[in-house]
Amino acid sequence: MKDKLLNWLNLVLVADVFLVILGFIWFAVAVAGNASGINLGLDLWHKLWIPLFNPAIGILMGGAILSGITSWVSKKFMKNES
């Protein structure tokens, strides 16, 4: 059960990493376009910051911490059992 949960958590974190990376790329391109006077969706990105990208970054950080803690605890108990 624990392995299934960790595999699911890792899958969600991988998808979340790609969402955050794509969001950053979109932001960088939109800022460059805005500086050039071309509308590449910076306003839409700003509208999506709070409901989409901000929680995605929080989930990524929380999931990474949770994954690290579970790995540490698992190693700690496995070490004590041997």
C-alpha positions as CSV (number, residue, x, y, z in Angstrom):
1,M,0.0,0.0,0.0
2,K,2.8,2.4,0.9
3,D,4.6,1.7,-2.4
4,K,1.4,2.4,-4.4
5,L,0.9,5.7,-2.5
6,L,4.5,6.7,-3.1
7,N,4.4,5.8,-6.8
8,W,1.2,7.9,-7.1
9,L,2.8,10.8,-5.3
10,N,5.8,10.6,-7.5
11,L,3.6,10.6,-10.6
12,V,1.7,13.6,-9.4
13,L,5.0,15.4,-8.6
14,V,6.4,14.7,-12.1
15,A,3.3,16.1,-13.7
16,D,3.4,19.1,-11.4
17,V,7.1,19.7,-12.3
18,F,6.2,19.8,-16.0
19,L,3.3,22.2,-15.2
20,V,5.6,24.5,-13.3
21,I,8.3,24.4,-16.0
22,L,5.8,25.1,-18.8
23,G,4.3,27.9,-16.7
24,F,7.8,29.5,-16.3
25,I,8.6,29.1,-20.0
26,W,5.2,30.7,-20.9
27,F,6.0,33.6,-18.4
28,A,9.5,34.2,-19.8
29,V,8.2,34.2,-23.4
30,A,5.2,36.4,-22.5
31,V,7.5,38.9,-20.7
32,A,9.9,39.0,-23.7
33,G,6.9,39.5,-26.0
34,N,5.4,42.2,-23.8
35,A,8.8,44.1,-23.9
36,S,8.7,43.8,-27.7
37,G,5.2,45.1,-27.9
38,I,3.7,41.7,-28.9
39,N,0.9,40.2,-26.9
40,L,1.8,36.6,-26.0
41,G,-0.6,36.0,-23.1
42,L,1.0,37.8,-20.2
43,D,-2.4,39.1,-19.0
44,L,-3.8,35.5,-19.1
45,W,-0.7,34.2,-17.3
46,H,-1.3,36.8,-14.5
47,K,-4.9,35.7,-14.3
48,L,-3.8,32.1,-13.9
49,W,-1.1,32.8,-11.3
50,I,-3.2,32.6,-8.2
51,P,-5.6,29.7,-9.1
52,L,-3.1,27.5,-11.1
53,F,0.6,28.2,-10.8
54,N,0.8,29.3,-7.2
55,P,-0.8,26.1,-5.9
56,A,1.2,24.0,-8.3
57,I,4.4,25.4,-6.8
58,G,3.1,24.8,-3.3
59,I,2.1,21.3,-4.1
60,L,5.5,20.7,-5.7
61,M,7.4,21.9,-2.6
62,G,5.0,20.1,-0.2
63,G,5.2,16.9,-2.1
64,A,9.0,17.0,-2.3
65,I,9.2,17.5,1.4
66,L,6.7,14.7,2.1
67,S,8.5,12.4,-0.3
68,G,11.8,13.2,1.5
69,I,10.3,12.6,4.9
70,T,8.7,9.3,4.0
71,S,12.0,8.1,2.4
72,W,13.9,9.2,5.5
73,V,11.5,7.5,7.9
74,S,11.4,4.3,5.7
75,K,15.2,4.1,5.8
76,K,15.3,4.8,9.5
77,F,12.9,1.9,10.3
78,M,14.5,-0.4,7.8
79,K,17.9,0.3,9.5
80,N,16.5,-0.5,12.9
81,E,14.9,-3.8,11.8
82,S,18.2,-5.3,10.5
